[in-house]
Amino acid sequence: MARVVVDVMLKPEILDPQGQAVATALPKLGFDGIAAVRQGKRFELELDGDVTEERLAQIRNAAETLLSNPVIEDYTVRVEP
């Protein structure tokens, strides 16, 4: 069984109020030295069988149409060992 991970993040030019809220809270909790925080989503897909280029293309299509909003988010697809 193979695992493919899709990470979805807001594009750099899009404001991230949740990330900003976390960045503001961290120093108050004693976590210093963190300049910025961006929040995202992670999807782990367990596949039956091998990962092929065709299956990766299907996953990229799912990431583009369902898992992310391509207007405001970027995504990456990677295979975990």
N, C-alpha and C positions, 0 to 999 in steps of 0.2 A: 504494500500500500504506500502510495506517495502522498506527500503533503505539499500543497502550493499555498503560498501566503500572498495576499493582496493587501498592501498598505495604502491607505487613502489619506491624503493631507490637503488642507486648504492651500490654494496657490499663494505664493509669497505676497502678492499684492492685495489679498483679501484679509480684512481684519479678523482677528481670532479673539473674541471677547472671553471665551472660556480659558484659553491659554493665558490671556492677560490677567484674569482673575487668579489663576494658579500662581503665576509669576509674582503677583502682589502678595499672596498669602505665604509663599515660601519663606521670605525673610522674617516674617512675623512668627514663624514656627521654628526659627533658628537655622534655616538652610540658606547660607549665604553664598555669594559668588555665582549665582545663576542669572545670566543677563536677560534671557527671554525663554518663553515656553510656547510651543505650538502643539495643539491637541489634534489627534487624528483618529482613524479607525483602522483596525486590523481584522482581516478575515482569513481564517484558516480553512482550506478546502482539502478534504481527504479524498483521494482518487483511488478507484479500483484499477489495478494494473499500472502500466508504465506511463510516464509523462512523455508525450510526443509533441512535436511542434503543432500538430493539428489541435491537440487538446489544450495547449497553451494559448493558441489563437482563440479557442472558444472561451477560455477563462478571461482573456483580455477583452473579448466582446462583452462578457458578463460584467466585468469591471467598468467598462465604458457605459453600459446601458442600465445597470441595476445597482451596482455597489458604490458608484460615485456619481457626482454631478459634475460632468466635464466642464461646465461653465465656470465653476468656482473651485474645483478640486483637481488635483493630480493624483495619479496612482502608479504604483510599481507592482510588478508580479515577479515572484521568485520562487524557485523550487528549494525546499529544505531537504538536506541530506537525510 
